[in-house]
Amino acid sequence: MNSIIIAFAILLGKYYEMKRTWFHSLTFLLFVGVSLSQTFTASTRTVVLAQQPTESASPQAGTGMFITVVTDEPQINVRMGPSSTVYPIVGVLLTGATAPALGRSQGGDWIQIAFPTAPGGVGWVYSPLVQVSPGTLPIVAPPPTPVPPATATIDPTLAAQFIVEPTSTRLPTFTPPPSITLPSYDQPSASKDSVPLAAVIIAFGTLGLIGFLLSLFRR
């Protein structure tokens, strides 16, 4: 009986020892997994932060001044540069609208304003159409003029193949057709000895009438 108890105690001790070993192994694995996940998360954060774009600075520093549209028209055009013939329209400003003023052209005829929808975030308005707040605006160099689209050129060799020069040809002379001679027929002359057709008809009509009367009398 004692030997059975001793054997059971030994088995129970080995069981707890194996359980303790598994517990330590599981704890070690969990520790390693947490460490690896933290390392992976830190590296991922580093890569994401490196890929985030940095905000670019404003092309012009604010002057604290602004413009107000004071024209009688419903709106004014905002152009890409200080010229109405060279630079295209990039937007409009309604009458009474305001915008930050950034600078002016060399002669002061155009005012550069902050216009977010324009290329580079800036545009130009004609100064007689706006009112500028008190202050002094710096002179700003105009942007480069846009390159006009290339015009299609025609190959002169290819175009020469489609040029047809008319040749002067003499029209044929008109030759009148030969004259047509109509044949003439001699009218037959009435013979003096022939009986007129009207007399023959009257005679036959008289004979018929006489025959008709005779037949009536006989009946």
Buried (B, 14 or more C-beta within 10 A) or exposed (E): EEEEEEEEEEEEEEEEEEEEEEEEEEEEEEEEEEEEEEEEEEEEEEEEEEEEEEEEEEEBEEBEBBBBBEBEEEBBBBBBBBBEEEBEEBBBBEBEEBBBBBBBBEEEEBBBBBBEEBEEBBBBBBBEBBEBBEEEBEEBEBBEEEEEEEEEEEEEEEEEEEEEEEEEEEEEEEEEEEEEEEEEEEEEEEEEEEEEEEEEEEEEEEEEEEEEEEEEEEE
